[in-house]
Amino acid sequence: MGSVSYVYLQWIGHGGPEEGMLEDVKDHTQSVFRVPARIAEAKEGPADAFDPVRGQYSSTKILRWVLRDVPADAGKIVAITDNDLFIPVLTFVFGEAQLGGKGAVVSTARLRLDFNGHPSPPRLFRARLLKECMHELGHTFGLTHCISSRCVMSRANTVRDVDGKDWSLCRDCKRLLVELQRRQDN
Amino acid sequence: MNKKKTRILVVDDEEIVRESLCAWLQEDGYSVEVAPNGGVAIERMKSEPWAILLVDLKMPGIDGLQVLEEARKLQPDAFVIIMTAYATVDTAVKAIKIGAYDYLVKPLRPEELSSMLERLIAQQELMRENLLLKKALKRQYSFQNFLSKSKKVQDVFDVAKAAADSASTILVLGESGTGKELLARAIHEESPRRTGPFVAVSCAALTESLLESELFGHEKGAFTGAASQKRGKFEQAQGGTLFLDEIGDISPKLQVDLLRALEERRFYRVGGSEPIDVDVRIIAATNRDLKKAIDEGTFRDDLYYRLNVIAITLPPLRERKEDIPMLVEHFVEQLCVETGKRIEGVSTETMDFLVGYDWPGNVRELKNVLERAAVLVKGPIIEPDDLGLPVTGASDTEGSTESLREMERRHILKVLNEQSWNVTRSAQALGIDRVTLYHKIKKYDLRE
């Protein structure tokens, strides 16, 4: 029998994570992907990922940094940060993942705000975070964007897009996930 | 849309840009690869097809605009998007002029990039559908390589298709440049003889004795210079089709020889004594009025009736002007392949002129005019000035009462003067062959 591998959830923000936030993500991960999940020890993210000109953090640099130190039994790792993330071509990203790889990073910064930049209710923020964590984790399992706007794997460019999604995978993505997981196990 | 089939090449010298953009696009399901500089990008373009190229403007060595220029040559169907963090109006204008699909100033909002890519792929799919539709239309309006949607030519196609199945001799009539040989080839390709040879002879281009030897071949020593035995066109066309162009120009003696060969299905090589059986379908063509030639005693009526089993008359281009836009598009596409130039088409003004012009040299002249324009054109669109035709003159004559004969006379004289009476060059410019030009010079009594 092979050893069990876990999906690790790790806080790498400046402040501490809100109470119960990572536990929620963990429960959802286990429910949606049917894999065991664990919460890793929190760390402060890499300082060199900060771009003083843009006042944002490079998601690609953070992802590289996260992958440098991964628990031995980690099949996947999702880092969650309160830093605003960007990639050079775009003004911001909610997160970044390695397609079919090991790591992903999700930012809470823009998920806390509504479309006009005002703070959103905490419950709404929590729902968005769960959806985006499932979304990025889905990429690490090899799932690409889904054309169904209700599926958690649909592309979200705004918080409105995130709010329009369900919490879980659509039927087609679920089937595809089973196939991808079977291939990864083999 | 099938994103997995959409191949995107990201060209940027910064690793972090390549990596992040590649990851972002892969999440969308695109098939993405990266190139760290312009040189690698050009090599990748030489070896693989790409639907979209996202190219950074400022790169050491070969920059984004140079990559764009190469892409236009190597992969004209690919959409190139130039990306830059330092936008200037000049470079944006230059990029779009060279043929970039868009010019992006980094950073973009995610929804801008998403929607632009979706728009672009939808456009590519539309172009593909368009192409398929065009091909289907071409099939509908074509008889082999002969294109026309005019009622007159469609009727010709119907007769030609029926004639193709038979073994009958066909006489193709029509002005110079109307496509008589093209139709003959099409009939051959549609006929049960398609696996056999198609052999064409221009009867007007050779003297009587040379044409005789050309048609029937000769034995060794048949005449001075006949150092070895030679198979003639009749023998070469065995099992296939022999196309006799400008049949109205052959001498009385050869008319007799040809008639005998057609009636007996056998002939003798020049200087030969053994008859040679022949199995060829004859398609003859002429731009001359054979009935008039019979009346004048220059053409045998028995040969005329032997040739005129099935007669097909090709209308001149001025009588099927509805075909001009389709022919222009067809020739421009052909010229793009032949010249490697990226010509999108002709301007509305040019098309108006082309449709309005009378085309004394018919389709051949149209093709030659476009060939010349393809060499001269600077941008992607052919303008009236590129045509080398008397544009203002054509519109001036539209309302005039000048006869077609006078217009033709004047135009031929003008071209001859322009070409210093060099008949070869003048014939090329007019889109007619030299023999026809000699006839016209004689007919109109033109003098230097």
Interface residues (C-beta under 8 A of the other chain):
Chain A: R54 S58 S59 T60 K61 F86 I87 P88 V89 L90 T91 F92 V93 E96 A97 Q98 L99 H139 T144 H145 R155 N157 T158
Chain B: K3 E14 I16 V17 E19 S20 L21 A23 W24 Q26 E27 D28 G29 M83 L104 K106 P107 L108 R109 P110 E111 L113 S114
